[in-house]
Amino acid sequence: MGTILWILTTTKDTPKTSDYVLNLAKQKSAGLIALLVLDCRLGQQIFKKLESESFFGGGQSANLAETLLQDYEERGRNKFSDIRSRAVEKNIALETSVKRGVAADECVRVIKELQPEEIVLTRMPGSRFCKFFFSEAADKIRGAAGCPVTVIDEKEEQGA
Amino acid sequence: MQYEIDTRPLPLVIFKHLTRYIIIGLIGVFFVWFIHLPPFSGLSSAGQKAIGVFLLCVMLWLTQMLPLAATGLLAVIAPPLLGIMDSKAVYAYFGNQSVFFILGAFILAAAVMKSGLSTRLTLALLTRVGNSPKRLLLSVLFIPLFIAFWIPEHAVAVMFFPILLEIVHALKLKPGRSRFGASLFVAMGWGCITGGVTTLLGGARAPLALAILDSTKQMSVSFFEWMLAAWPVTLILGLSAAWIVPFFFPSDLSSIEPAVAALKNKMFLMGRMSFNEKAIAVLMIVTIYAWMFLSAEYGIANIALLSVVVLFVFRLIEWKTIEQYVNWGVVLMYGGAITLGVVLKDSGAAGWIAERFLSAFLGRPFLFVAMLVLLATILTEAVSNAAVVAILLPVALGMTDVLGLNPRFITLAIGIPAGLGYMFPMASPPNAIAHSAEFFRVRDVLLPGLILNLISWLVFLFVAKFYWPFIGFSMK
């Protein structure tokens, strides 16, 4: 049985990608691996500017960056639990993984280890995660993957 | 070893790598060209060079090509190197009492934060809000607003942010989906910003404004006077924000019970108030009392530093903690900004700029003030609050002689609005922190932020014209 690797590039709702990935896994009778990589540089990048412009203490911005990453991780795990319940309904074997590190490097490492049948990414305008990811990691993933890489565009909607 | 090949077009790659150097180079070339120009009529050679240094710093602060503190260093070294002022005098400005006041205030804020006192106070207030979303929203606006009177606004946002994340998790609010979630983060940011302008403790800009006033005009505004002048602005803006936020982000919740339960649980886990918390609370109350009522006699910096020494006597904080919380760059920025102000004044450059470019305001001083406040409000959306004060105040103080304006009035007219950036995330640290949770997009706060900025401008002018004269801050 092959595997589909879904690299979560946002913790926001991604209905189109979720549908696509779950249908694809069902269609190909493949296992699904959902991977969320928390890039440590993300939080630092947001608050570094405040250190030089607003006289933040280094410790303060480090704490804030860590708080933010923990929040993203929690959001990611919540998202995983939503995906898991849908995967169970469709009888799809799902594995989830949260990793910390440099996004591109971690993804490439997982790709080499798993050799997936297809990789799916989401492009979500407005998501900081997504912007960060697509500025460097997506190209590296395309280069490292020996399989099709599908990018699904999600349109962000505000309000509910 | 891994080698990466950049596959973008070569000119683009080179341009991207060199942009910063190109901009710094162009600014440098402009500076050299400017100071070598023959002096303008009515301006001495020293005055021309002083304007050159001022423009150099303004361009670097606006383009943010260097950290603020590094530009501050340039402002310190350039006057002696250009022969405008001698080194001894320049370095003496680092000894201004406002520099030590802000350092002391930051250290005290670090102790309050590290001890958990600020978190406990916040939780104690938040757990009493009841079960209404509207009351929670108002609490998230007004609690940071009140705490930002006493510790820097960015420190309040840092302390409040994790609590707010717990609230939204407990309520299962999703980023980008929940309008109520967005309203909470916007309210937190705006509360910190609004409260931060009320006292000298809310941020670095107010003490910097006082330092420039002291160095150039030998005048001062006491802690109490500042507070007395600013509180109506804070009150009206707080109430305006309490109307604007729910109007633009209507609540999509009926109960906040899970959030209150989570907060109560967090409060329970904090346990009883520790000795450190109690001691720091007493110390802060005494210090604030002294700043308000005894600073004329003992000096705000002396009071701040004495309290810092007391912290160490009772082992309420470790030096290592202070190093994590306090950014020493503030001293360099202050030294540079104060030097700039003095150099502009002593060389006659400030007066020359005022006469040459601002004479249109002769006979219309209130129009000048209105434009100044508007300029400070606009600028603070783009650059650091402290940089706005450093850029505008020296020139505006130069104008006071020409228009016969009260320098203390002008200091407030720049020092307060320089902190009121509501629109953009980078306008103010609390906004940046609030935005990082991704509950609202930049465009979601553009219109409400613009409205609050306009209200702040009008409120400020109203308060300045009709209230300040009664408390000793007449315009002339």
Contacts between the chains, C-beta under 8 A, distances in Angstrom:
chain1	res1	chain2	res2	distance
A	11	B	175	7.3
A	12	B	174	7.4
A	12	B	175	6.1
A	12	B	176	5.0
A	12	B	177	7.8
A	12	B	438	7.5
A	13	B	174	6.7
A	13	B	176	7.4
A	13	B	177	6.5
A	43	B	436	8.0
A	46	B	432	7.3
A	46	B	436	5.1
A	47	B	432	7.7
A	47	B	433	7.9
A	47	B	436	7.7
A	49	B	426	7.0
A	49	B	432	7.7
A	50	B	154	7.1
A	50	B	429	5.1
A	50	B	432	6.1
A	51	B	327	6.3
A	52	B	67	3.6
A	52	B	68	6.3
A	52	B	69	7.1
A	52	B	329	7.0
A	53	B	64	7.1
A	53	B	67	7.4
A	53	B	68	5.8
A	53	B	383	8.0
A	53	B	384	4.4
A	53	B	387	7.9
A	53	B	426	7.9
A	54	B	154	5.6
A	54	B	204	8.0
A	54	B	384	6.2
A	54	B	385	7.6
A	54	B	428	7.8
A	54	B	429	4.4
A	55	B	106	7.8
A	55	B	154	7.9
A	55	B	204	5.7
A	55	B	327	4.2
A	55	B	329	6.0
A	55	B	330	4.4
A	55	B	333	7.5
A	55	B	386	7.7
A	56	B	154	6.1
A	56	B	158	7.9
A	56	B	327	5.9
A	56	B	429	6.8
A	57	B	106	7.9
A	57	B	110	7.2
A	57	B	323	7.7
A	57	B	324	5.4
A	57	B	325	3.9
A	57	B	326	5.4
A	57	B	327	5.3
A	58	B	324	6.2
A	58	B	327	7.3
A	59	B	321	7.6
A	59	B	323	7.6
A	59	B	324	2.5
A	59	B	325	5.8
A	60	B	154	7.8
A	60	B	155	7.3
A	60	B	158	5.3
A	60	B	324	7.1
A	60	B	325	5.9
A	62	B	324	7.9
A	63	B	158	7.2
A	64	B	158	5.7
A	64	B	161	6.7
A	64	B	433	6.7
A	64	B	436	7.9
A	67	B	161	6.5
A	67	B	162	5.0
A	67	B	165	6.9
A	68	B	436	5.8
A	68	B	437	7.6
A	71	B	165	5.1
A	71	B	169	8.0
A	71	B	437	7.0
A	74	B	169	6.5
A	75	B	175	7.2
A	126	B	176	7.1
A	126	B	438	7.9
A	126	B	441	5.4
A	127	B	176	7.9
A	127	B	438	7.0
A	128	B	436	7.5
A	128	B	438	6.0
A	156	B	176	5.8
A	157	B	176	7.6
A	157	B	177	7.8
A	158	B	176	6.0
A	158	B	177	7.6
A	158	B	179	7.8
A	158	B	182	7.7
A	158	B	440	7.9
A	158	B	441	6.8
A	158	B	444	6.6
A	159	B	177	7.5
A	159	B	179	5.4
A	160	B	174	7.7
A	160	B	177	4.5
A	160	B	178	6.1
A	160	B	179	7.1
A	160	B	252	6.1
